[in-house]
Amino acid sequence: MSEKPDQAQEIGKAIVVAAKPEELDALSAWAQTMLDIKASKISAVQKAKSAILASTDRKVLAPILQVTWKELKRVGWEERSLPARMAMGGAVAALTISGQGAGIVALGGAIGVPLFVVFGAGSALAGVIIDEVRRKK
C-alpha cells in the first residue's frame, strides 16, 4: 500500500477534522508514538504489538475509524456498479447474520492503520496529523 504525500495530507486533515476537540491531544500523541515506534530498533513483531497497544484509546480510534469508514464506503460502494453492489450487499448480509461484521470492520481499521503507519509509508500521515492538530489548536 503506497500513499502519495497529498493523499496523506488529505486523509490526515480529514482525521483531524473528524476529531472532537477533546480527542486532539490523544490523536497527536498517538501519531508521535507511531513515529517513535517506527524509528525504534525493536523487532518487527514488537513494533506491531506496540503499535496495536498504542492504538487502543477510543479518542484515537473514533476519528480514524470514522474517516476509514467514509473512504471504504466511497471506494467500495459509491464507485461500484449495481451488480458489484448486490454482491457486496450479500456478503455484508452474511457477515451481519453471523454477528461478526462490525467486529471485522472495526478490527481491520484498528489494526491496519497503526501497522500501515509503522511499517508502510504512513509516517507521512502521522506527520500530517501532528501538524494539523497544532494548526487546529
C-alpha positions as CSV (number, residue, x, y, z in Angstrom):
1,M,0.0,0.0,0.0
2,S,1.6,3.2,-1.1
3,E,0.5,6.7,-0.4
4,K,1.2,10.0,-2.2
5,P,2.1,13.0,0.0
6,D,-1.1,14.9,-1.0
7,Q,-3.2,11.8,-0.2
8,A,-1.6,11.6,3.3
9,Q,-2.3,15.3,3.7
10,E,-6.0,14.9,2.7
11,I,-6.5,11.9,4.9
12,G,-4.6,13.5,7.9
13,K,-6.7,16.6,7.6
14,A,-9.9,14.6,7.4
15,I,-9.0,12.7,10.5
16,V,-8.2,15.9,12.5
17,V,-11.5,17.5,11.2
18,A,-13.4,14.4,12.3
19,A,-11.8,14.5,15.8
20,K,-13.7,16.2,18.6
21,P,-11.7,18.9,20.5
22,E,-11.1,16.6,23.4
23,E,-9.6,13.9,21.1
24,L,-7.0,16.2,19.5
25,D,-4.3,15.8,22.2
26,A,-4.7,12.0,22.2
27,L,-4.6,11.9,18.4
28,S,-1.4,14.0,18.3
29,A,0.2,11.9,21.0
30,W,-0.8,8.7,19.1
31,A,0.8,10.0,15.8
32,Q,4.0,10.8,17.7
33,T,4.1,7.4,19.3
34,M,3.7,5.7,15.9
35,L,6.6,7.7,14.6
36,D,8.7,6.7,17.7
37,I,7.8,3.1,17.2
38,K,8.7,3.2,13.6
39,A,12.1,4.7,14.4
40,S,12.9,2.3,17.2
41,K,15.3,-0.5,16.9
42,I,13.0,-3.2,18.3
43,S,11.9,-6.3,16.2
44,A,9.1,-6.1,13.7
45,V,6.9,-8.3,16.0
46,Q,7.5,-5.9,18.9
47,K,6.8,-2.9,16.7
48,A,3.5,-4.4,15.6
49,K,2.5,-5.2,19.2
50,S,3.5,-1.8,20.4
51,A,1.6,-0.1,17.6
52,I,-1.6,-2.0,18.2
53,L,-1.4,-1.4,22.0
54,A,-0.8,2.3,21.5
55,S,-3.9,2.4,19.3
56,T,-6.5,1.1,21.8
57,D,-7.6,4.5,23.1
58,R,-11.1,5.4,21.9
59,K,-10.2,9.0,21.5
60,V,-7.7,7.9,18.8
61,L,-9.8,5.2,17.2
62,A,-13.0,7.2,16.8
63,P,-11.8,9.8,14.2
64,I,-9.5,7.3,12.4
65,L,-12.3,4.7,12.0
66,Q,-14.8,7.4,11.0
67,V,-12.6,8.6,8.1
68,T,-11.7,5.0,7.2
69,W,-15.3,4.0,7.0
70,K,-16.2,7.0,4.8
71,E,-13.3,6.1,2.4
72,L,-14.3,2.4,2.3
73,K,-17.9,3.5,1.6
74,R,-16.8,5.8,-1.2
75,V,-14.4,3.4,-2.9
76,G,-16.2,0.1,-2.0
77,W,-19.8,1.2,-2.6
78,E,-20.4,4.5,-4.2
79,E,-17.9,3.9,-7.1
80,R,-19.2,0.4,-7.9
81,S,-21.8,-0.8,-10.4
82,L,-25.1,-2.3,-9.5
83,P,-24.0,-6.0,-9.8
84,A,-20.9,-5.3,-7.6
85,R,-23.1,-3.6,-5.0
86,M,-25.5,-6.5,-5.0
87,A,-22.6,-9.0,-4.5
88,M,-21.2,-6.9,-1.7
89,G,-24.6,-6.5,-0.1
90,G,-25.0,-10.3,0.0
91,A,-21.5,-10.6,1.7
92,V,-22.4,-7.9,4.2
93,A,-25.7,-9.6,5.0
94,A,-24.0,-12.9,5.5
95,L,-21.5,-11.3,7.9
96,T,-24.2,-9.4,9.7
97,I,-26.3,-12.5,10.2
98,S,-23.2,-14.3,11.7
99,G,-22.8,-11.3,14.1
100,Q,-19.1,-10.7,13.1
101,G,-19.5,-7.9,10.5
102,A,-19.0,-4.9,12.7
103,G,-16.2,-6.5,14.6
104,I,-14.3,-7.4,11.5
105,V,-14.5,-3.9,10.1
106,A,-13.5,-2.3,13.4
107,L,-10.7,-4.7,13.9
108,G,-9.4,-4.1,10.4
109,G,-9.2,-0.3,10.9
110,A,-7.9,-0.6,14.4
111,I,-5.0,-2.9,13.4
112,G,-4.5,-1.8,9.8
113,V,-3.9,1.9,10.3
114,P,-1.3,1.7,13.0
115,L,0.6,-1.1,11.2
116,F,0.5,1.0,8.0
117,V,2.0,4.0,9.8
118,V,4.7,1.9,11.5
119,F,5.7,-0.4,8.6
120,G,4.4,1.3,5.5
121,A,4.5,4.8,4.0
122,G,2.1,6.1,6.7
123,S,4.8,8.1,8.5
124,A,3.7,11.0,6.3
125,L,0.2,10.5,7.6
126,A,1.4,10.7,11.2
127,G,3.3,13.9,10.5
128,V,0.3,15.5,8.8
129,I,-1.9,14.6,11.8
130,I,0.6,16.2,14.2
131,D,0.8,19.4,12.1
132,E,-2.9,19.6,11.6
133,V,-3.6,19.2,15.3
134,R,-1.2,22.0,16.0
135,R,-2.9,24.2,13.5
136,K,-6.3,23.4,14.8
137,K,-5.4,24.4,18.3
